[in-house]
Amino acid sequence: MNLARITVLMALALAFWASPAQAQDEDIVDVAVGAGTFNTLVAAVQAADLVDALKGEGPLTVFAPTDEAFAALPEGTVESLLLPENKDLLTSILLYHVVAGSVMAADVVELSSATTLSGDSIDISVSDSGVMINNANVVQADVAASNGVIHIIDAVLLPPPATAVESSTWGTAKQQTR
């Protein structure tokens, strides 16, 4: 393991230990609700009818965008995605943030990509400045849940257009966040 990877791994571990520990008896949804910084993500999971899936046995790894990450999308994007007629698009976006299995920070720094539950691959890069998942920085890693792990990211991941239903709002959001 090179020095950059060790440094990043240590920084991620320190970020985790410096934060309040999450109760391991709470599932991914409960941890997200309790954190208070994932209100938009929780609303999206509810609108896509994915609550039961994320409360399931797992294990799952969720790359969870904060409310600030959703707010950075073009105006009206979130509201549009939450409409019932956009449920399929919302579901594909949310599943693009989830990987089967429990992938901890020590594992992430050894990977260059991972396949999400949407069937698409996300890129993983490690540098002296941290870990990136596509265009998103991992700002906190290894938030434990009873059915997996959450890595907090600072941007919404957008799946490739071939798997997402294109809309004018979606196209604008994709261009501004890639």
C-alpha positions, -999 to +999 in steps of 0.1 A: +000+000+000+015+033-010+019+064+012-010+082-004-034+053+002-022+050+038-027+088+044-062+087+029-071+057+049-059+073+081-077+106+073-109+086+067-105+067+099-099+099+119-130+115+104-150+085+115-136+084+150-140+122+154-177+120+147-204+107+170-206+069+167-237+055+151-256+028+169-251-004+151-287-015+160-301+011+136-304+002+099-293+025+070-326+044+069-327+050+106-291+062+107-298+086+078-330+099+095-312+103+128-283+122+113-305+151+102-284+160+072-301+136+047-336+149+047-337+151+009-322+117+005-347+102+029-376+120+010-362+106-023-360+070-009-396+073+003-408+086-031-390+058-049-405+032-025-370+020-015-374+023+023-380-014+028-350-023+006-327-001+026-341-014+059-336-050+047-310-075+058-282-063+035-254-058+038-254-027+016-230+002+011-246+035+005-228+066-008-251+091+008-253+127-006-260+154+020-289+179+018-263+204+006-253+180-023-289+179-034-293+217-031-264+221-055-284+205-083-300+229-107-331+246-093-362+225-096-344+192-102-351+176-068-388+187-070-391+172-105-375+140-094-399+136-065-429+137-088-447+103-092-442+104-130-404+105-125-402+075-100-383+053-124-356+080-130-354+087-093-351+050-085-322+046-110-304+076-095-308+062-059-297+027-069-266+042-085-256+052-049-258+017-035-233-012-037-241-048-026-220-058+004-203-039+032-175-019+016-155-002+043-130+026+038-101+001+039-117-017+009-126+014-010-091+027-012-081-006-029-107-003-056-109+016-089-145+009-095-176-008-081-209-021-096-240-004-081-274-019-077-285+000-108-260-023-127-238+006-136-202+011-125-189+040-103-154+052-105-133+053-073-101+073-071-077+078-043-053+107-040-035+127-013-066+149-010-090+120-004-113+095-020-136+104-048-166+085-061-171+097-097-173+135-091-181+133-054-157+136-025-161+112+004-164+135+034-170+109+060-165+071+058-176+040+076-208+052+093-220+019+106-255+006+104-269-028+113-274-037+076-243-021+061-223+010+059-228+046+048-201+068+032-211+105+032-205+123-001-207+159-012-224+155-046-252+135-061-240+107-083-257+106-117-259+073-136-248+071-173-276+083-196-279+049-213-296+036-181-314+067-170-345+081-187-335+115-201-355+146-194-347+182-199-342+187-162-321+155-159-299+166-189-293+200-172-285+184-139-261+159-155-242+186-174-237+207-143-226+179-119-202+159-141 
